[in-house]
């Protein structure tokens, strides 16, 4: 037996033309600005630690290992911020492809530090980058109109 779907409790019209969406934004603009920097830094530090742990193969922590981890984290953060700044200016296909390429390179490098073959790290990086690129293309494609204007 079919039942009517419950109505939304949000009053007034919602949608791209009204400038309001059905979900409230609970964070302030200051929080969003801080998160645009904090997220890449935290991800970079985790990535650098992970790469350094892969290189040391369970051995003792050395100065060179710590330096490798911090340099890897620094490169990751700089590249993430560059992609974050450039990608929104692109159309949906290159936008998704840029994030996919960044993911592929990141995963490929991380796997290459484990001691597996270069071919395995390449294929794993390409598979993860292609998967994320396809997912993001669908997301961007479903949130833009034919002229390329983004909707929230």
C-alpha positions, 0 to 999 in steps of 0.5 A, a space after each residue: 500500500 502506498 503512502 504519501 511522503 512526509 513534507 519538509 519542515 523547512 518553511 518557504 521555498 527552497 532551491 537554487 533560485 531562492 538561494 536557500 537549501 533545505 539543510 542549514 549551514 551550522 558553521 560560520 564563514 570563519 570556520 569554513 576559512 579555517 577548514 580550507 587550510 586545516 584540512 590539507 595540513 592535517 591530511 598532509 601530516 597523516 600522509 607524511 607520517 604514513 609515507 615515513 612509516 612505509 619507508 622505515 619498514 618497522 625499523 627504528 625512527 631516524 632523523 632521515 626518516 623524520 625529514 622524509 616524512 615532513 618533506 612528503 607532508 609539505 609537498 602533499 600540502 602544497 599540491 593539495 592547496 594548488 589543486 584546491 585553488 585551481 580546480 573550481 575554476 575549471 569545467 566539470 570534466 577537467 575539474 574531476 580529472 584534476 582531483 583524480 590525477 592528484 589522487 592517483 599520484 598520491 596513492 601511487 607514491 604511497 604504494 611505491 614506498 612500501 616496496 611493491 613493484 612500480 607497476 603495482 603502484 601505478 595500477 593501484 594509483 590509476 584505479 583509485 584516481 579513475 574511480 574518484 575522477 568518475 565519482 566526482 564527474 558524476 557529482 559535478 555533472 549532477 550539480 551543474 546546468 548545461 551552461 556550467 553554472 554550479 548549484 549548491 
